[in-house]
Amino acid sequence: MSDGPLAGIRVVEFVHMVMGPTCGLVLADLGADVIKVEPAPDGDNTRRLVGSGAGFFTIGNRNKRSLAVNLKTEAGMALVHRLLATADVLIENFRPDAMSKLGLGHEELAARYPSLIYCSCKGFLAGPYAHRAALDEVVQMMGGLAYMTGPEGRPLRAGSSVNDIMGGMFGAIGILAALVERRATGRGRLVQSGLFENCLMLVAQHMAQYAVTGEEAPPMAVRQVAWPVYDIFNVSDGQVFVGVVTDTQWRLFCEAFGLHGLAADPSLTTQRQRVESRARVLPVVAAAFAPYTRAALMARCEELGLPYAPIARPVELFDDPHLNATGGLVPTKLQDGRMTKLPSLPLSLDNERPALRRQPPQVGEHDTELARELGYGEAEIAALRENGVLV
């Protein structure tokens, strides 16, 4: 899949941080020519984040080209408009009105390029909150996700930028729908994806639970589990999650681990009885698991077809045998030149994972290449560099 299904689609992105770059990444990994417009001369500020943001640029920008251009110059804006005249899609995720102040808002560009699909990845969709600044943390708190994640009375953000990532994905889904529609209409669309509204998708199951049952869902840490065994257990060298979720699995489980008393107990005949008796069932199960090592318990669960998982840390996934065997980790160059491996898109087409075509770009790495494609001569390109329009 060297080209990908979106080969021939050109995307111009004015993005930073996570949400916008993720939207472009999905399209880039699927074969689109994604051109990242960065401010000259220093490039996207995301490149310089530290701490928990240190990996944002690297994970969000493979398979893209970098055009570092000074948008405060007339020549820079002329170059960008020449680029937009060749584009199918524009993606942006800056604060409200930032693009309009540059003359690159949706209304301005829709009039000039009627077939352009314009995607805004924002904190909030249209409504009373639209003017607010948003972060993943903000919408997790106000969208109920932090309440559901932490222990009761201790709201806790999820352990990843889940709304930024999913919000970018929904932006990409909207773009793909608009591309299909444009085949019939010839016209572009304004696609908008909202961070807050994305968070609502994540808690929708809890809202629906209340609508169906009339009972508010408690935080996940203290929720009523629907299965008799669905927990993390201590073993001799760590922890393992194990689930027993069907009647058939319950019988196999009890026999395999010598829990004959539980199997024969008439008060544990049905799934509902077993769930209601978790308080006395789980200590028995925990005692049976305690002598095992992680590897031995997981091997036994594998034989029985039971759901199980080690409690892994992200750093351990670099060596995961499944990911390394199937193209799930992509060789990726860091900005300092070192190599690592980072996750591919979680999909395959005809059993092939999306191809790596380009490493995350250096600032303005493709300035000359793109200027040539747009019809600039060598003397013009040299003048643009000399005048600080390009790097």
C-alpha positions in Angstrom: 0.0 0.0 0.0 2.8 2.4 -1.0 0.4 5.1 -2.2 -2.8 4.5 -0.1 -6.4 5.0 -0.9 -6.2 8.8 -0.5 -3.4 9.3 -3.0 -4.0 12.4 -5.1 -5.8 14.2 -2.3 -4.0 17.3 -1.1 -4.5 18.6 2.4 -3.1 21.9 3.8 -3.1 22.1 7.5 -2.6 25.0 9.9 -2.5 23.1 13.1 -0.6 22.6 16.4 -0.7 20.4 19.5 -2.8 17.2 19.2 -6.3 17.5 17.8 -5.5 19.1 14.4 -2.3 17.1 13.8 -4.2 13.9 14.5 -6.9 14.8 11.9 -4.1 15.3 9.3 -2.2 12.2 10.4 -5.2 10.0 9.7 -5.4 11.4 6.1 -1.6 11.3 5.6 -1.3 7.7 6.7 -4.1 6.8 4.3 -2.1 8.4 1.4 -3.1 12.0 1.2 -0.4 14.6 0.5 -0.6 16.6 3.8 1.3 19.8 3.8 1.9 21.3 7.3 2.1 25.1 7.1 4.4 26.4 9.9 5.5 29.9 10.9 8.9 30.7 9.6 11.6 30.6 10.8 11.1 28.5 14.0 8.1 26.3 13.0 5.3 24.9 15.1 5.7 25.6 18.8 4.6 22.0 19.4 8.1 21.0 18.4 9.5 22.6 21.5 7.1 21.2 24.1 8.6 19.4 27.1 7.3 17.1 29.8 4.0 15.3 28.8 3.9 17.2 25.5 7.4 16.2 24.4 6.1 13.5 22.1 3.2 15.4 20.5 5.0 16.6 17.4 6.6 13.3 16.6 3.5 11.2 16.9 1.3 13.6 15.0 3.4 14.5 11.9 4.7 11.5 10.0 3.9 11.2 6.3 3.6 15.0 6.1 5.6 17.8 4.3 6.6 21.0 6.0 6.2 24.4 4.5 7.6 27.0 6.8 6.4 30.4 5.6 6.1 33.9 7.0 2.4 34.7 6.8 3.0 38.3 7.9 4.5 39.1 4.4 2.6 39.7 1.2 4.8 37.2 -0.6 4.2 34.6 2.0 0.4 34.9 1.7 0.6 34.8 -2.1 2.5 31.5 -1.9 -0.1 30.1 0.5 -2.9 31.1 -1.8 -1.1 29.5 -4.7 -0.9 26.4 -2.6 -4.6 26.5 -1.5 -5.6 26.7 -5.2 -4.2 23.2 -5.5 -5.8 21.9 -2.3 -8.8 19.6 -1.6 -8.9 20.1 2.1 -7.8 22.7 4.7 -7.5 21.8 8.4 -7.1 24.2 11.2 -7.3 24.1 15.0 -6.4 27.5 16.3 -8.5 29.8 18.6 -11.7 31.2 17.2 -11.2 33.9 14.6 -7.4 33.3 14.3 -7.7 32.2 10.7 -10.1 35.0 9.8 -7.6 37.5 11.0 -5.1 36.1 8.5 -7.7 36.3 5.8 -7.9 32.5 5.8 -11.3 32.0 7.5 -13.9 29.7 6.0 -16.1 32.4 4.5 -13.2 34.1 2.7 -11.8 30.8 1.3 -15.2 29.3 0.4 -15.8 32.3 -1.8 -12.4 32.0 -3.5 -12.1 28.2 -3.6 -15.7 26.8 -3.7 -14.5 23.2 -3.9 -12.3 23.4 -0.8 -13.3 21.3 2.2 -12.6 23.4 5.3 -12.2 21.5 8.6 -12.1 23.3 11.9 -11.1 21.3 15.0 -12.4 23.4 17.9 -13.0 23.2 21.6 -16.7 23.6 21.2 -19.1 23.4 18.3 -21.5 26.4 17.7 -23.4 27.5 20.7 -23.0 29.4 24.0 -19.6 27.9 24.7 -18.1 28.4 21.3 -15.9 31.4 22.4 -14.3 29.5 25.2 -10.7 28.2 25.2 -10.6 24.4 25.7 -8.1 21.7 26.6 -8.6 18.0 26.9 -8.5 18.4 30.6 -11.2 21.1 30.6 -13.7 19.1 28.6 -13.0 15.9 30.6 -14.0 17.8 33.7 -17.1 19.5 32.3 -18.1 16.5 30.1 -18.3 14.0 33.0 -15.4 11.8 31.9 -13.1 12.9 34.8 -16.0 12.1 37.3 -16.4 8.6 35.8 -12.6 7.9 35.7 -11.5 8.7 39.2 -12.6 7.2 42.5 -15.8 8.6 44.0 -15.2 12.3 45.0 -11.8 12.4 43.2 -12.3 13.3 39.6 -9.3 12.2 37.5 -8.5 12.9 33.9 -8.0 9.9 31.7 -4.4 8.8 31.1 -4.2 10.1 27.5 -5.4 13.0 25.4 -8.4 11.0 24.5 -10.6 13.9 23.3 -7.9 15.5 21.3 -7.2 12.2 19.5 -10.8 11.2 19.0 -11.8 14.8 18.0 -9.1 14.7 15.3 -10.5 11.4 14.1 -14.0 12.7 13.9 -12.7 15.6 11.9 -11.1 13.2 9.5 -14.4 11.2 9.2 -16.2 14.4 8.4 -13.6 15.3 5.7 -13.9 11.8 4.1 -17.7 12.2 4.0 -17.4 15.7 2.4 -14.9 14.3 -0.2 -17.4 11.6 -1.2 -20.2 14.2 -1.4 -18.1 16.6 -3.5 -17.9 14.0 -6.3 -21.6 14.6 -6.9 -21.8 18.3 -6.1 -18.4 19.7 -6.9 -18.6 21.9 -3.8 -16.8 21.9 -0.6 -18.1 21.8 3.0 -17.4 23.4 6.4 -16.6 20.4 8.6 -16.3 21.1 12.4 -15.2 18.8 15.2 -15.6 19.7 18.8 -13.5 18.6 21.8 -16.4 19.0 24.2 -18.9 17.2 22.0 -16.4 14.4 21.5 -16.3 13.9 25.3 -20.1 13.5 25.3 -19.6 10.5 22.9 -17.4 9.0 25.6 -19.9 9.3 28.4 -23.0 8.7 26.2 -23.3 5.1 27.5 -23.6 6.4 31.1 -26.2 9.0 30.0 -28.1 6.2 28.2 -27.8 4.0 31.3 -29.6 6.6 33.4 -32.2 7.1 30.7 -33.0 3.4 30.6 -32.7 2.5 34.3 -33.3 5.8 36.1 -30.1 5.2 38.1 -27.1 7.4 37.8 -23.9 5.6 36.8 -21.3 5.7 39.6 -17.6 6.3 38.8 -16.0 3.3 37.1 -13.9 2.6 40.1 -17.0 1.8 42.2 -19.4 0.7 39.5 -21.5 -2.4 39.7 -19.7 -4.9 37.4 -22.0 -7.0 35.2 -19.8 -10.2 35.5 -18.8 -12.3 38.5 -15.0 -12.1 37.7 -13.9 -9.0 36.0 -11.0 -7.7 38.0 -7.3 -7.1 38.5 -5.6 -9.8 40.7 -2.3 -9.9 42.4 0.0 -12.7 41.5 3.5 -13.6 42.7 5.3 -11.1 40.4 2.7 -8.4 39.6 -0.9 -8.1 38.5 -3.2 -9.5 35.8 -6.7 -8.6 34.7 -9.0 -11.7 34.3 -12.6 -11.8 33.1 -15.1 -14.6 33.3 -18.2 -13.4 31.5 -20.3 -16.3 30.3 -21.8 -19.4 31.9 -19.6 -21.7 29.8 -16.5 -19.7 30.9 -17.6 -20.0 34.5 -17.7 -23.8 34.3 -14.4 -24.1 32.6 -12.8 -21.6 35.0 -13.9 -23.3 38.1 -12.8 -26.7 36.9 -9.4 -25.5 35.6 -8.5 -23.7 38.9 -9.9 -26.4 41.2 -12.7 -24.2 42.5 -15.1 -27.1 42.9 -16.9 -25.5 45.8 -17.9 -22.5 43.7 -19.0 -24.7 40.8 -21.2 -26.9 43.0 -22.7 -24.0 45.0 -26.5 -23.9 44.2 -26.5 -20.2 45.1 -24.1 -19.5 42.2 -26.0 -21.2 39.4 -26.9 -18.1 37.4 -24.9 -15.2 36.2 -27.0 -12.8 38.2 -26.5 -14.9 41.4 -22.8 -14.9 40.8 -22.7 -11.1 40.3 -24.7 -10.5 43.4 -22.2 -12.8 45.3 -19.0 -11.1 44.1 -18.1 -10.1 47.6 -17.6 -13.7 48.7 -16.5 -15.1 45.3 -13.6 -12.8 44.6 -11.5 -13.6 47.7 -11.7 -17.2 46.8 -10.6 -16.5 43.2 -7.8 -14.2 44.4 -6.4 -16.9 46.7 -6.4 -19.3 43.8 -4.5 -16.9 41.6 -2.0 -15.7 44.1 0.6 -18.4 43.7 0.8 -18.0 39.9 3.4 -15.9 38.1 2.0 -13.4 35.5 3.2 -15.6 32.7 1.8 -18.8 34.1 -1.6 -17.3 34.8 -1.9 -15.7 31.4 -0.9 -18.9 29.7 -3.6 -20.8 31.6 -6.2 -18.2 30.7 -5.0 -18.4 27.0 -5.6 -22.2 27.1 -9.1 -21.6 28.5 -10.1 -18.8 26.1 -10.6 -16.4 29.0 -10.2 -12.6 28.6 -7.0 -11.6 30.3 -4.3 -8.9 30.2 -1.1 -7.9 31.9 -1.1 -4.5 33.6 1.4 -3.0 31.1 3.1 0.4 31.2 3.3 2.3 27.9 7.1 1.9 27.8 6.6 -1.9 27.7 4.8 -1.7 24.4 8.0 -1.0 22.4 8.8 -4.7 22.8 5.2 -6.1 22.4 5.6 -9.2 20.2 2.2 -8.7 18.5 2.8 -5.1 17.6 6.3 -5.9 16.3 5.2 -8.8 14.2 2.3 -7.0 12.4 3.5 -3.5 11.6 1.8 -2.0 14.5 4.9 0.0 15.4 6.3 2.4 12.8 10.1 3.2 12.7 10.1 6.9 13.5 12.9 9.5 13.5 12.9 12.0 16.4 13.7 15.6 15.8 17.2 15.0 17.2 17.9 12.2 14.6 17.5 9.3 17.0 15.1 6.4 15.9 12.2 4.9 17.8 9.1 3.0 17.1 5.6 4.5 17.4 2.1 3.2 16.9 0.6 2.9 13.4 -3.1 3.8 12.8 -5.2 1.0 14.4 -6.5 -0.4 11.1 -5.4 -2.4 8.1 -6.6 -2.5 4.5 -6.3 -5.9 2.8 -4.3 -7.0 5.8 -1.7 -4.2 5.3 -1.1 -1.5 7.8 -0.8 2.1 6.4 2.7 2.7 5.0 5.4 5.0 6.2 6.3 7.3 3.4 7.9 10.2 5.2 9.4 10.8 8.6 8.1 13.7 10.7 9.6 16.7 8.8 12.2 19.2 9.9 11.1 22.9 9.9 10.6 24.0 6.3 12.1 20.7 5.0 10.0 20.8 1.9 10.0 24.6 1.2 12.0 24.4 -2.0 10.2 21.2 -3.2 6.8 22.8 -2.7 7.7 26.1 -4.2 8.9 24.4 -7.3 5.7 22.4 -7.5 3.8 25.7 -7.3 5.7 27.1 -10.3 8.3 29.3 -8.6 11.6 29.6 -10.4 15.0 29.1 -8.7 15.7 32.8 -8.5 12.3 33.5 -7.0 12.8 30.8 -4.4 16.2 32.2 -3.5 14.7 35.6 -3.1 11.9 34.2 -0.8 14.6 32.7 1.4 16.7 35.8 1.4 13.7 37.9 2.4 12.7 35.5 5.3 9.5 34.3 3.6 10.8 30.8 3.5 13.5 29.1 5.6 
